[in-house]
Amino acid sequence: MSGESSEEATVPIVCTACETTTRVALSQLAETLERHNENQHDGEQIAEVDPDVADQVADLVAKDLGLLDD
């Protein structure tokens, strides 16, 4: 067995209206969110990437771009 994993990274999504949390493959994130919001909420953007994860990603991107340098 090699040390590499063939599993794709997953991202947590939450829907406060449905009171659900699930994880989806990163490659299917946009499609899954769009489909859920369209089918369940008439297109209103209610389901979203877990806000804590989204904040962490935004911080990593800002740091990588040098936006957080003093």
N, C-alpha and C positions, 0 to 999 in steps of 0.2 A: 504494500500500500504506500503510495507516495504521500507526501505531506499536504498536497493540494486538495482543496474541497471543490467538488463540482456543483455545490449548491450556490444559487444566486443569492445575493444580499436581499434581505427583506426590509420593508419600511412599515412602521406602525401607522395605521390611519384610524381616526376616531370620528364618530358621528354622534354628536350630542343629542340630536333629535331622535335618533333610533336607539340611543344608549348602547352603542356597539363599539367595540375596538377589535381590529383585526390586523394581520400583517400580510402584505402583498409583495411580490417580487418587484424589485426596483424597475425592471423593464416593463412592468404592467401597471405601474403606479398611476400615471396620467389617465390611461384608459379606464381603470377601475374606478377612480374618483369621479370621472366624468359620467360613466355609466350609472353609478349609484346615485349621484346627485340628479341626473336626468330622470331616472326611473322612480326614485323615491321622493324627490323634493322639487319636481317641476323645473329642474335646471338650476335652482338656487344653490350656491356654493356653501353647503352645510358640512358635509364630510370633508375632512382635510387631513394632511399629514399631522401626526401628533405635534402640537405646538412646542413642546419641550425639545423634540428632535429637530424640528424646523429651526428653532433658535440656535441650537448647537451647530447645525450645518451653516447657518448664516454667520455665526461667529468664526467658524473655521475658514470660510471663504473670505471674510473681511480680513482676518489675520494673514492669510495667504497673499492677499492683494496689497498688504501693507497699510490697510486703512486703520488699524488699531495701534500703529506705532505712535509713540509719544513725540 
